Structures are given as C-alpha cells and as structure tokens.
Amino acid sequence: MDLKDKLVSSFLAFENNVDVHNPVHDVRTEAIKNFETKGFPSKKLEAWKYTSLNGLQKIDFSIFPKKESSLEYKDVKKYFIHQIDTYKIVFIDGVFSSNLSETTHDGVDICLMSSALTKPMYKAVIDVYFNKVASKDESLTTLNTAFSREGAYIYIPKNKVPKKPIEIIHFSTGNDVALMLQPRNLIIAEENSEMQIIERHQSLTSNAVLTNSVTEIFAAKNAIVDYYKVQNDVDSASLVDNTYVDQKDGSHVKVHTFSFGGKLLRNNLNFYQNGERIDSTMKGITIIGDKQHVDHHTLVHHIEPNCESHQDYKGIYADSSTGVFNGKIIVDKIAQKTNAFQQNNNILISDKATINTKPQLEIFADDVKCSHGCTIGQLDEEALFYLQSRGIPKKEARALLMYAFANNVLESVRIPELKVRINKLIANKLGVNLGFDL
C-alpha cells in the first residue's frame, strides 16, 4: 500500500476518534475527497517542477504515533529560546505536552486546536476563521485539513498584547521507525492587537519524519503579527509548511523563515491583502549543504489600493544542495498605489550546488511601484583576498563574507534573544566561531 492509499484508509480510523456530528466533520470529509482525487503533487505541476516527493512516498510512515511519549525539559532545553520568558505550546509526536507547555488565559487565549475544534465556547470563532483562508484546492493543505485535530490555537482579543512571546515547538521522539505529523495552527489577532510567535519542528533521533503543517493567520484592522520559523532539523526530517495570511486595513504581518536543517523543506507562504494601508513582509535565510533541498514558494495578492509588500530571501548553497525560490506578486486592477518589492540573492559555494529562482509579477493596475530581481553568484574573490591580506584565515574570511551577505535579513527581527540564536546557528552552519555566545 502506497502512502496515499494508506492515508485515505487511515482517515476512517481517524474519524472513529472524532465527533462526526461536529460541523468540522463535513470540512474534513470534503478535504479527504480532494486529496484522494489529486494525491501528492508531482513534478508535472509547474509549482512543483523542481521539488519531488517521490522518495518520501516510498517510506512506510506511521500515520498516528504508536504510543504517547514524554520528555524532560532538561533534555530539550537547548531547543527553546531559554534566555527569555515565553509562553510555550509544546507537542511530542503530535500530542500536546502539558509538562513542557506554559499557556495563559490572562486576557488572551493560548490553547489547543483539539479544544477549539470540539468545545462549544470556541464554536463562534471556529465558524468564522477555521479553513477560511487555507486553500481548498492544494492537495497537501487539504490533506492536513482532513486530519486536522491538534496544533496551536492563539486568539488575541481587541487592543491586547501578550506579556511574552509565544513559542510553538513540535518534537519527534523517534519511537516510530517513521512518523508523519500534521499539525494545524490557527492564529487570530483582533483589532489593534499584537503578538510575536516563534515556531520550530525538531526531531530527536535519525528516524524519518514527515511533517505536513498548515497555519492560518488572521490580522484584523491595525493588528501586528511577527512570526518566526526556525527550521534546523536533522537530515532525516522533512517538512512541508503551508502558511496562509489574511490581512485587514492597516495591519502589519512579518514572517521570517530561517532554513538551515532538514532533508527536504518546502515553504508555501501566501498573503492576501484584504484592505488598505496593509504592510506584508516576508524574509528568509537559507544555508544548506550535503544533499539538502529547500524550496520557498511565496504569494502576495494585492487586492486593495495603498498597500505594500516586501520580500527579501538570501540563500547560501554548498555541496550538492538544491534551492528553489518562486515568488509571485499579483496586483488587482483596483489595487492602485501598490508598492511591491521582491529580491532573491543566492551564493553557490560548490560546483554541484543548484538554485532555481523564478520571480513572477502579474500586474493589472497602472499606478503602482513593483520591482523584482534575483542574483546567483559566488563569493567576491577581491573581498576575500582583502580580508586574507589583513590576517584573517581563508575559512573565517569566507564565513565573514557569507555572514555579511545574509545579515541584513536579521535587521527586522524584533526579539534580540532570537537574533542572537539565529546568529549562532548561522555561525555553526558556516563552520566558524564568529563570536556569538548563547
């Protein structure tokens, strides 16, 4: 039985453990029908031209963990941003860990999707927001919708700001030889609210893990959301991350994606600007080697006038690694006075490394400022020679040049402790000590 058939048949077992009378049941049923019809995306699709899931489909993944696992904080402390106090929503093999988590109901609602999808007190919110911006057509998103049960539910009421940043961490223990996880997050920032979220997926062994994640973010009028994705997993872990953002008037949403570890990473990031004076920011740093594969697909849909979007992705590719960047900007006819910027810069430090980059603009308005560009190159030999002439060893000189190349993406990170952590990860990936201390 291949993975697609296994998932479809496992849906019946999944349904036995959920309330089939819940309105979400109809949403799940429609979603699994879509996946059954379309299956996994293949390279025949333009959007998946450079990324193949064939190898993953040959692995015999467990669809549900065989047993519940527990972890001690001391054993996983290094994966948290422990220099600052945060709210924590932690999952172990897809199951909520109350032992490692710290949530609150002090004016804000930070809890679980399993509660939000089943308890009557959340019904009004679920009816308005759940599965409303996520794609009903993209097969992996609908697969996640079909199995949606657990994940982070974060609701920030009007005019509220949580006292601390929020960490969402998914641990995989390796108790299963191979495990597939499908977390579902729902993030809602009401009018004039603000939040900061740090998300991480982390495997603790070399056993195979495939995570198919979906996050829906809703930013109401004048809301501010900063979302940071730290992707530094082991080489046996693969992640397909689908994030959908719906913005209203005057809202500001930033998503930073730091891709350093993992076997295959696919980031689908989709912004929909449903209002005026909206600002959308997408930034990313990718540093990979060996045979790693990282694919960034972004979409910004400018629907109303007087809005801005900013995309800045940097990539450094070593060994036989492969990078993909496909950035699409759509400007509707009425979206006049749009200002849209997109840039993708890449350095190949190996003859065997590959980058496929494709900026796309679809502009139907005539009073706009839109720019896009991409570069692919190698390190500046003159700059490298200059640093070496000043007594800096070649290895450190190369690392300094690469660090300087990627560093401007970090300027917009608003959590200093996270910025230090990312600097440390960059130094580790470049194989040098650049003086950053955790």
N, C-alpha and C positions, 0 to 999 in steps of 0.2 A: 504494500500500500504506500503510495507516494504521499508527500507532506500535505498536498492539497486535499486529497481524499481523507487523510487522517483528521484534518481539521474539520472538514464537513461532518464526518461521522462523530467527532468529539463534541460537536455542537449539541447533539441530542443529550449527551451526558451532562453537558453544561446546563442545559435547560431544566434538567431534573433538580438542580440545586438553586434555582431562582424562581421567583413568583411569576408564573405565566400570565397572571391576571393584571400585572403591572403594565401600564401603558408603554413602558420601555421595551416590553416583550415584542411588540409589533415592530419597533425600530430595529431590534436585533434580528428578527426573522427576515425582514426586508434586506438587511445588510448581508446576512449569510447567503441569501439568494444571489445577490450581486457578486459576491466573491466566488460562489460556485460557478457562476456563468463566466467570469473573467479569469479567475485563477491568479497566479502570481504574474506580475509584469515581466515581460521578456524584452530582449534587446531589439525586437521588431518594433517596439514602441519608440517614437522619437525621444520621449522623455527618459527612456532607459537605454538609450543607444550605447552608452559606454559603461554600463553597470549591469553585471549579470548576477542573478540569484540562483543560477542552476546548481552550483556547488552546495549551497545551503539546503536546497530542496532534497538533496541526496542523504542528508543526515537524519537519523531517526530521533527526532526531538520528542521528548515528553511534552504533552500539551498542558498538563497540570503537574505540579510537584508531587512526588510520591509521599512525602511526609512534611509536616511543619518543622522548621528549623529555628534555632535561636542562636544569638551571638552575644558576646560580652562587649561592652563599649571599649574596653582596653584593647581588644583585638582589632577594632576597626576605627579607632580614634583618628588615625592619620588621614582618613578619607574625609573627615569633617573639617570645616573651617573653624578649628577649635580655639583660635585666638580671639574670637568674638562670640558673644552670646547670640544664639539664634533659636527660633522655633524650628523644630525638626519633625519631618514626616518620613518615617523610615519603613521600608518594605524589605522582607527577606524572602527570596524566591516567590515574589508576588504577593506575599501575605504581610499585613500590617504588623509591625513590631511595637507594641506599647512600651516595652522595656527601653528601646533606643530612641523613642519619639518624645517630643515635648510640644504639645499643641496648646491652644488657648481659645477661650470664648469671651475674652475681655474686650468686648466691643467689636471684635472681628470673629469670623467663623473659619477656623482651620481644622478640617476633619477629613473624613474618608469618603470616596465615591460610593463605597458599599453602603454607607449610611445615607448619603444624599439620594441615591437611586431607589431606596426602599422605604425610607421613613416619611410619613405624611407631612411633617413640618417643612420638608425641603421641596415638596411637590411643585409649588408655585414657581420656584426658581428653576427647577429642572425643566418644567414645561416651556419656560421662556428661552433657556440657554442650551440645554444639552443637545448636541448633534445639530446645532443650528448653523454653525459656520464651517464645521468639518465637511469635507467632500462626501457627497452621496454616491460618487461615481468612481473615485480612485480605489482600486481593489484592496490595497493593504490598509487603507483607512477604514473601509467598510468591514474588513476582517476584524480589525480592532473593535469597531462598534458592535459587531456581533458578539464578541466575548467581553464586552465592557462590564466590569464588575468592581474593580479595585483601582485605586490611584488617589491622587491628592485632590481634595475639594477645598478651594480657597475663595471665600466671599468677603470682600472688604466693603462695608456699607458707606454711604454718602458721607463725605468730609472726614473719614477716618484714615489714620496711618498706623499700621502695626508698630509696636515699640521696637521690634527687632526684625532683621531679615529672616527669610524662611528658606530652610534647606529641605530639598526633596532628594532622598537617596534610595536607590534600588540596589540591594545586594543580591548576588547569586552565590550560593554556598558550594555548588558542585556536588551536592548529594545525588543529583541525577546525572547520568552519563552525558546527556544532552537535554537542555531545557529551553522551551520557548515561553517568553513572557510577553504580556500585552497590557501594560498599564495605561490607564485613561485618566488624564488630568483635566479639571475644569477650573479655570481661573477667572474670577469676576471682580473688576474694580469699578465700583459705582462712582457717581459724580464727585469730582474733587478729591477722590481718594488716591492713595499712593502705596506702592509696595515694591519690595526687592526680593527676588527669588533666585536661588542657586540650585541647579539640578545636576545630579550625577548618577550614572549607572556603573556599578563596579562588581566585577567577578572576583572571587576569592581563590579560585583554582583555575587550572588549564582546561577544564571540561567545557565543551561547546555550549554557548548561549546565544540565542537569537531573540532580540527584543524588538517588538513592533509597537512603538509608542505613539499615542495621539494626545495632543494638548490643545485645548480650545481656550483662547484668551479673549475676554471682552473688556474693553476700556471705554467707559462711559464719558460723558462730557467733562473735559479738563482733568481726566484721570491720568496718572503717571505710573507706568509699569516698567521696571527694569528686570529682565530675565537673562540669567547667565547659565549657559550649558557647558559643563566641564566634561569633555569626552576623552578619558585617558585610561581606557580599559585594557585588559590583557589581549594577547594576539589571537586567542580562541573565541573572542566575543564579537558579535556583530550587532549593529543597531540600525534600525530604520526609524527615524524620528520625524513625525508629521506634526507640524505646529501651524495652527490657524488663528489669525488675529483679526478681530473685528473692532474697529475704532470709530468713535463718535467725535463730535465737534471739540476741537481744542485739546484732544488727548495726545499724549506722548508715550510711545512704546519703543523700547530698545531691546533687541535680542542680540547678545554676544555669544558666539559659538567657538569654543576652543577645542580643536580636534587634534589630539596627539596620539591616542592609543586605540587599539581595536583592529580586528581583521578587516571588516567592511563597515563603513559608516555611510549612511545616506540621510541627508538632512533636507527635508521638504519644508520650506518656510514660506507661508502665504499670508500677506497682509491685504486687508480690504478696508479702504478709507471711506467710510460712510458718514461723511460730514465735512465741514470746512475747518481750516486752520489746524489741520492734523499734521503731526510730525512722526514719521516712521523711520527707525534706524536699525540696520542690520550690519553687524560687523563680525568678522571671523578671522581666526588664525589657524592654519593647518600646518603641522610639522610632522611628517611621517617618513618612514623608511621601510626596509625589507620589502615585503610584498603587500603592504597595507594599501587600502583603497578607500578614498574619501570623496564623496560626491555631494556637492551643495547645489540644490535647486531652489531658487528664490522667485517669488512673485510679489509685485506690488501693483495693486489695482487702484488707480486714482479715479474715483467715481464722482467726487465733488470738487469745486474750484478752491483755489487758495490753500493748497496743501504742499507738503514737502516730503521727500523720501531720500534717504542716504544709505548707500550700500558700499562697504569697503571690506574686501576679502583679500588676505595675503596667504600665500602658500609656499612652503619650502619642501621640496621632494627629493629624497635620497634613494640610493639602491635601485630596486625595481618597483618602487611605489607608483601609484597612479592617482591622479587628482582629476576631478571634474567640477567645473563651475558653469552653471546655466542660470543666468539672471534675466528675468523678464519684467519689463515695466509696461503696463497698459494705462493709457491716458484717455478717458472717455471724452466725447465731444464737448460736454458741458464743463469739463474739469479745467477751465481756463486758469491762468496764473499758477499752474503747477510748476514746481521746481524739483526735478528728479535727478539724482546723481548716482552713478554706479561705477565702481572701479574694482578690477581684479588684477592683482600683480603676483607673479609667480617666479620662483627661482628653482632651477633644476641643478642639483649638485652631483648628478650622476648621469652618464650617457644612457642608462637604461630606465631612468625615471620618465614618466609621461604625464602631461597635463592636457586636458581637453577643455577649452573655455569657449563659451558662446553667449555673449550679451545680446539681448533682444529688446527692441523698442517697438511698441505699437501705439502710435500717437494719432488721435483723431481730433485733437484741439489745435488751434493755430497760435494761441498766445501762451506759450509755455517755454520753460528752460529745461531741457533734458540733455544729459551728457552720459556717455558710457565709454569705457575703454578697458583694454586688457593688455598686459605685457607678460612676456615669457623670456627669461634670460638667465644668465649666470652671474656669479659674483664679479664685481668690478676688480679686475686684476691690478689696476693702478692704485686703488684704495687699499687693496690687500698688501701690495708692495710698500706703500707708505707706512702702514701700521707695523709691518715687519722691520722697516728701517728705523722705527722708534723702539725697537727691542721687544716687541710683542711676538711671541711664538706664533707660527703659522696657524696652528689649530685654534688658539684663542683669538687670533685676528679674524679668521673666518667666522667664528662664532659671534664675535662682536658685530661684524658686518650684517650677519643674518638677524641678530637681535635688533639692531637698529632698523633693519628693513621692516620687521614686524611690529615694532614697539608702538607706533602711533595708534594702532588699533586699541591699545590698552588705555589711551588717554581718557576715554569716555567711561571707563569702569569706575563706578561711584563708591565701591566698597574697598577701602585701602587694603584691608587684610586679604581680600580675594586677589587684588592686583599683585601683592607680594607672592601669593601662592602660584599664580599663573607665571610670574617671572621665574620662580623656582622650577616649575615644570618645563618652561622653555629652555632654561639652562641645562636641565637634565637631558632633554631631547637633543640638544646641541652637543652634549658630552663634555661640558666645561663648567667650571665654577666661576660664575660672574659676580659673586659677592653677595648674592641674595640669601638671606637666612630665614628659615621658618621659625 
